[in-house]
Amino acid sequence: MATQPPGQRKLQILQALAAMLEHPKGEKITTAALARRLEVSEAALYRHFASKAQMFEGLIEFIETSVFGLINQIAERQHDGLAQAHDILSMLLQFAANNPGMTRVLIGDALVGEDERLQQRMNQFYGRVELALKQALRLAAPGSEHEADVTARANLMVAFVLGRWHRYAKSGFTLGPSQDAAAQIALLLR
């Protein structure tokens, strides 16, 4: 095997894992199956990751970096709070459409039977997304809404996104998460 730049093999492992997650009815995701897919030994995987949980942490880091980087870009360019919330919701749905395997991580489906801290980390992710939506809603109507209303609306928006992601994954990635979502988002932002 040719020498690769540092981090390249690690990235290939994560990409292969994400690709395997796109086939929920396919073979069980084990380090042995992942090694076969990459045509390497399991020992080669463990040179880059101490455990399968660390591999999933790598996927979660990718999700966090991507999503919160995009949320920050939206906040910087969009100064209207409702438009900001709209763009965040649309981006979250599009992220899943662009990354079907990651959707199974986003909904926790791929984390069943894995280390509990992975699901805890995803719960923190949902909390951070909800916080970003709260900030957008506060920007939309400074001082006019009670904090309980802002919290409830942001929580509803996160539940909406999770539901769309769940539907997408459970449909075998055939029902796109953004399909017919524009009208629903408009209702959420009234």
N, C-alpha and C positions, 0 to 999 in steps of 0.2 A: 504494500500500500504506500502510495506517495506521501511525502511529508506535507502536512497542511498547515496553514497559518494558525497561530494560537486561537482557540475559541471556535474554529471552523467545525471541528468534529462535534463539539458540544452543540452547536447550532444545528448540525445535521441530525443529531439524536433527537433534539426537540421538534424539528420539522417532521421527522418520521413518526414520532409519538403523536403529534397533532394530526397527521394524515391517517394514522390508525384510528383515531377517535372519530373520524368522519364516517366510519363504517360500524355503527353501533351493533349490528347483528353479525359482525365479522368475528374473527377469533378473539379470545380473551386477551387483554393487553397484559402481557407479562414481560419481564426483562428478556426471557428466552425468545419470545415472539418478536420483540423489538430488535434483538440482536440478529435474528434470522433475516428480518426485513432489511437491515443495514449490511448484512453479510459480514458481520464481525462476531467476535466471541462476547459472551456476557462479561468476561473480565475486562474487555475493551470499554464496555459501557461504564463499568465501575471505576475506571481510571478517570472518568469525567464527572461522575455522579456517585455519591456514596450509597444511594438508595433510589428506588423508584419514586419515593416521596420527594426527593430532591429534584427529580425530573419534572414532576408535576409543579413543584415550586418554581422551576424555570419557566414553565408555561404561564403560571400566575403572574410572575414578574413581567413577562412579555405583555400580558393583558393589562396589568396596572400601568406600565410605562406608556403603552399605546393609548389607552383610554384616557388617562389623566393628562397626558400630553395634549390630546385633542380637546379635552374639556378646557384646559388652560388657553389654547388657541381660540376657542369659541369665546371665552370670557374676555380675551384681549380685543377681539375684533368686533364683538357684538355687544353694544352698550344698552340695548333694550332687553329688560329682564325676561319678558315673555318670549321674545325671539331667541334669547339665549337658552331658555328651557326647551323650546321647540327644537333648536339645533342639537342640544345635548341628547334629547330623546331620539331624534332621527339618527344621530351618529351611533348611538348604542345599538340600534336595530341594524344599521348598515354594517357595523363592526362584526356582528354575528353572521350576517349574510356573507361577508368576505372571509370569515374564519369559521367554517362549520364545525371543525373539530374542537375549536376553543369554546364553542357554544356549550358543549357537553361539560366543560370545566366551569363555565359561567353559571350553569344551573346546578352544579354539584353532582350531576349524574356520573361523571368520570371519576369522582372522588369517593364514591361509595366503596367501603372496604379498605380505603387507604387511611393514612394517618389523620387523626381527628383535627390536627392543627391546620390541615389544608382547608377544610370546610370553615374553620374559624377565620382563616385568612380571607376566604371568599365573603364571609359575613361582614368583615371589616371593609372589604371592597364595596359591598352594597351600601354600607353606612357612609362611605366617602362619596359615593354617587348621590345619595340622598342629600348629603350636605351641600354638594354643588347645586343641586336643584333648589334647595332652600334658599341659597344665596341668590340664585336667579329670580326666584319668586319675591324675595325681599326687595330686590332691585326693581322689579316690575311695579311694586306698589309700596314704596317706603312709608312705613308708619300707618298704612291704612288697613292692614290685615293683622289679626291677632296671631301671635306666635303659634297657637294651637292649629289655626287654619293653614298656615304655611307648612307646618310639620305634617299635617294630615294630607295635604295636596302632594307634597314631595314624596311621602310614603306611598301614596296611591300611584304616582308616576313610576316609582321603582317596581311596584307590584305589577303594573302594566307591562313594563319592559321584561321582567322575569317571565311573565305569562307568555309574551310573544316569543321569547327565546325558547321556552319550554315547548310550546306548540311547534316551533321550527324543528327542534331536535327530535321530538316524538313523531313527527311526520316523516322521519327519515331524510330531513332537509329538503322536502319538496314544497312545503308551504312557507314561502319566504317571510321573514319576520317583519318586513316593511309592507307586505301585501295588505292593502286596504287600511294601513295604519294612519294615513294622513288625516282622515276624518275623525278617528279616535283621538289622536293627539290634539286636534282642534277642540274637541269636547273637553279634554283634560285641562286645556289652557283657558277656558272661558272664564 
